Amino acid sequence: MSERRPPAPFALSSEAPRLEPLDGASVLVNVVVNLEHWTLDRPMPRAALPAPGGLTVVPDVANHSWVLYGLRAGLPRLVEALAPLGSAVTVALNADVIDHYPQVADLVEARGWEVVAHGVRQQSIQSYEAEEPVIAEALTRIEARFGRPRGWLSPGMNQTDDSLSLMRAAGLEFNHDWMVDDRPVWLGTDHGPILGLPYTLTLNDVTTYQVGLQADGTLEDRALRTLDRHTHEAARNPLVMPIGLHPHIMGVPHRIGELERIASAVASTAGVAAVTSSQIHDWYAAQVPAP
């Protein structure tokens, strides 16, 4: 059996096509807020507090409460902290959020944030018997509330061998799961190319605080140092700086100040602009057409 290969040929970032800035901006900051439903009927996708004795429990009240706190109290904080970016924020949305937390859907609409699909609920695709119905359900339910989403970010960034082909066949134009470069990359599928947009494991509150257990202040430090380096590098070729956020992690009182300072730096730094995922797709595809 041949070895699995990534869906894009390998290339050095230094050899990437030269791009024109987007409306004068060479560093395109893509803030992605993940809004998720963790069902009480299954083990939680992640645990801040493991059950005593190492058990997996259902219902998991402690960890479900953790995420509910994020939606109820953390999300309003995120909205205020991200206000300097205006509507240039992308939401990765579990379709279940629309029905379980309609006030959250109303808030997203009121802010004018872009919505990309994030599955039906926070559940890895490998746990379903069939993938195509999951993609179809997520897109149909999100479309009914917000219009047809153009892109997809998978829960946990997990895919099967067929994911990209199924997404492209469903009409999706871009996907955030393949985090291989600071610029978009065309990914091959059986149904034609789909654009791979940058995402991040380093400027991501889950990997920073919940997985990496880093000290508070780390995400701010990383983001500001990354912004400084990217501003230098983008003078040669514009690039994308994604930031991944979750209300239950970044929307807590002792961390929200970090996000306020990150948003302020993005809004006030010359040559830097906050942009949505669709804006990145359109900017790149206009200069580097699909192969």
C-alpha positions in Angstrom: 0.0 0.0 0.0 1.4 3.4 -0.9 2.0 6.0 1.8 -0.6 8.7 2.3 0.4 12.0 1.0 -0.7 15.6 1.9 -3.2 17.1 -0.7 -0.7 19.7 -1.9 2.8 19.2 -3.3 5.6 20.2 -1.1 7.1 23.7 -1.6 9.2 26.1 0.4 7.3 29.2 1.6 10.2 31.3 0.3 9.3 30.1 -3.2 5.6 31.1 -2.9 4.1 33.3 -5.6 4.5 37.0 -5.0 1.3 38.6 -3.9 -0.1 42.1 -3.8 -1.3 43.5 -0.5 -5.0 43.6 0.3 -6.1 47.2 0.3 -2.6 48.2 1.5 -2.3 45.5 4.2 0.4 42.9 4.0 -0.3 41.1 7.2 -3.8 39.7 7.1 -5.0 38.7 10.6 -7.7 36.1 10.6 -9.4 35.8 14.0 -11.5 32.6 14.1 -13.9 32.3 17.1 -15.0 28.6 17.6 -18.6 28.4 18.8 -19.4 24.8 19.8 -22.0 22.5 21.2 -20.7 19.7 23.4 -23.6 17.3 23.9 -24.3 15.9 27.4 -25.1 12.5 25.7 -21.5 11.7 24.9 -18.1 12.0 26.7 -16.8 15.6 26.5 -14.4 16.3 23.6 -11.9 17.7 26.1 -11.7 17.9 29.9 -10.5 20.7 32.2 -11.4 18.4 35.1 -11.1 14.7 34.6 -13.5 12.5 36.6 -12.1 11.0 39.8 -10.4 7.6 39.2 -9.8 8.4 35.5 -13.3 7.4 34.6 -15.1 8.6 31.5 -18.6 9.8 32.7 -21.8 10.7 31.0 -23.2 13.2 31.7 -20.0 15.1 32.4 -21.5 18.0 34.3 -18.2 19.7 35.2 -16.8 20.0 31.7 -20.1 20.7 30.0 -20.5 23.6 32.5 -17.1 24.8 31.5 -18.1 25.3 27.9 -21.6 26.7 28.8 -19.9 29.3 30.9 -17.8 30.2 27.9 -20.9 30.8 25.7 -22.9 32.6 28.5 -20.2 34.7 30.0 -17.1 34.4 27.9 -18.6 35.2 24.5 -19.9 38.6 25.5 -16.4 39.4 26.8 -14.9 38.3 23.5 -17.4 40.5 21.6 -16.2 43.6 23.5 -12.5 42.7 23.2 -12.8 42.2 19.4 -14.8 45.4 18.8 -11.7 47.2 17.4 -11.7 44.7 14.5 -15.3 45.5 13.5 -17.0 42.7 11.5 -13.7 41.3 10.3 -14.0 38.1 12.5 -14.8 34.6 11.4 -16.9 32.2 13.4 -16.4 28.4 13.1 -19.9 27.3 14.0 -21.2 23.9 15.1 -24.7 23.7 13.4 -26.2 22.6 16.8 -25.4 26.0 18.3 -28.1 27.6 16.2 -30.9 25.5 17.9 -29.4 25.0 21.3 -28.2 28.6 21.8 -30.3 30.9 19.6 -29.0 34.0 21.4 -25.5 33.1 20.3 -26.7 32.9 16.7 -28.4 36.3 17.1 -25.2 37.8 18.5 -23.1 36.5 15.6 -25.6 38.0 13.1 -25.8 41.3 14.9 -22.0 41.6 14.8 -21.9 40.8 11.1 -19.2 38.1 11.6 -18.6 35.6 8.8 -19.7 32.0 9.5 -17.9 28.9 8.3 -19.0 25.4 9.0 -17.5 23.5 12.0 -19.5 20.3 11.8 -22.8 19.6 13.5 -21.4 19.4 17.0 -18.0 19.2 18.6 -17.3 15.6 17.5 -14.5 14.2 15.4 -15.6 13.0 12.0 -14.0 9.6 12.6 -16.7 8.9 15.2 -19.5 8.9 12.6 -20.5 6.0 10.5 -20.7 8.1 7.4 -19.2 11.5 6.6 -21.2 12.9 3.7 -24.5 13.2 5.7 -22.6 15.1 8.4 -21.3 17.7 5.9 -24.7 18.0 4.2 -26.5 18.5 7.5 -24.0 21.1 8.8 -24.2 23.1 5.6 -28.0 22.9 5.3 -28.7 24.0 8.8 -26.1 26.9 8.8 -27.4 28.0 5.4 -31.0 28.2 6.7 -29.8 30.7 9.4 -26.8 32.6 7.9 -26.7 31.7 4.2 -24.5 29.1 2.6 -21.1 28.9 4.2 -18.1 29.0 1.8 -15.6 27.3 4.0 -15.1 24.6 6.7 -13.0 24.1 9.8 -13.2 20.5 11.2 -13.7 19.8 14.9 -10.2 19.1 16.1 -9.0 19.8 12.5 -9.5 16.0 11.9 -10.2 14.6 8.4 -10.7 11.3 6.7 -9.1 10.3 3.4 -12.3 11.5 1.7 -13.0 14.8 3.6 -11.7 17.3 1.1 -13.3 15.6 -1.9 -16.7 15.5 -0.1 -16.4 19.1 0.9 -15.5 20.2 -2.6 -18.4 18.2 -4.0 -20.7 20.0 -1.6 -19.6 23.3 -3.0 -17.2 24.4 -0.3 -14.5 26.8 -1.6 -11.9 26.6 1.3 -10.8 24.6 4.2 -8.7 25.5 7.3 -7.5 22.1 8.4 -4.2 21.8 6.6 -2.0 24.2 8.6 1.0 24.0 6.4 1.9 27.5 5.4 1.5 31.2 6.2 -0.3 31.7 2.9 -3.1 29.8 1.3 -2.3 26.6 -0.7 -4.4 25.0 -3.3 -5.3 21.4 -2.2 -6.2 18.7 -4.7 -9.4 16.7 -4.5 -11.3 14.2 -6.7 -13.7 17.0 -7.5 -11.3 19.8 -8.2 -9.1 22.1 -6.1 -10.2 23.6 -2.8 -8.2 26.4 -1.2 -6.4 25.5 2.0 -6.4 28.6 4.3 -3.9 29.0 7.1 -4.9 28.1 10.6 -2.8 27.7 13.7 -1.8 25.4 16.6 0.5 28.0 18.2 -1.7 31.1 18.2 -4.6 29.0 19.5 -5.9 29.2 23.0 -6.7 25.5 23.2 -3.2 24.3 22.5 -1.6 27.2 24.5 -3.6 27.0 27.7 -5.6 23.7 27.7 -3.1 21.4 26.1 0.2 23.1 26.6 -0.7 24.4 30.1 1.2 27.6 29.5 1.2 30.5 31.9 -1.4 33.3 31.4 0.0 35.9 29.1 1.5 33.4 26.8 -1.0 33.9 23.9 -0.6 37.7 24.0 3.2 37.3 24.1 3.2 34.9 21.1 0.7 37.0 19.2 2.6 40.3 19.5 5.9 38.7 18.8 4.4 36.9 15.8 2.9 40.2 14.6 6.3 41.9 14.8 8.0 39.1 12.8 5.2 38.9 10.2 5.3 42.6 9.7 9.0 42.3 8.8 8.5 39.2 6.6 5.4 40.6 4.8 7.5 43.4 3.4 8.8 40.7 1.0 5.5 38.9 0.5 2.1 39.4 2.2 1.0 36.6 4.5 -1.8 35.5 6.8 -1.7 35.4 10.6 -4.6 33.3 12.0 -5.6 33.4 15.7 -7.9 30.6 17.1 -10.2 31.4 20.0 -12.7 29.6 22.2 -15.0 31.6 24.6 -14.5 29.1 27.5 -10.7 29.5 27.3 -10.0 33.1 26.3 -13.3 34.6 27.6 -12.4 34.2 31.2 -11.7 37.3 33.4 -8.0 36.7 33.9 -7.3 36.3 30.2 -9.6 38.7 28.4 -7.2 41.6 28.8 -4.7 39.7 26.6 -7.2 39.6 23.8 -8.0 43.3 24.2 -4.3 44.1 23.8 -4.0 41.8 20.8 -7.0 43.4 19.0 -5.7 46.8 19.8 -2.3 46.0 18.3 -3.9 44.5 15.1 -6.1 47.6 14.7 -3.3 50.1 15.2 -0.3 48.6 13.4 0.5 50.0 9.9 0.2 47.4 7.1 -1.9 45.1 9.2 -5.6 44.4 8.8 -8.1 42.0 10.3 -9.9 40.0 7.6 -12.4 37.2 7.3 -11.7 33.8 5.8 -13.7 34.6 2.6 -11.7 37.8 2.1 -8.5 35.8 2.3 -9.9 33.3 -0.2 -10.9 36.0 -2.7 -7.7 37.9 -2.3 -5.5 34.9 -3.0 -7.6 33.2 -5.7 -7.7 36.4 -7.7 -3.9 36.4 -7.9 -3.1 32.6 -7.9 -6.0 30.9 -9.8 -6.8 27.3 -9.0 -4.6 24.9 -11.0 
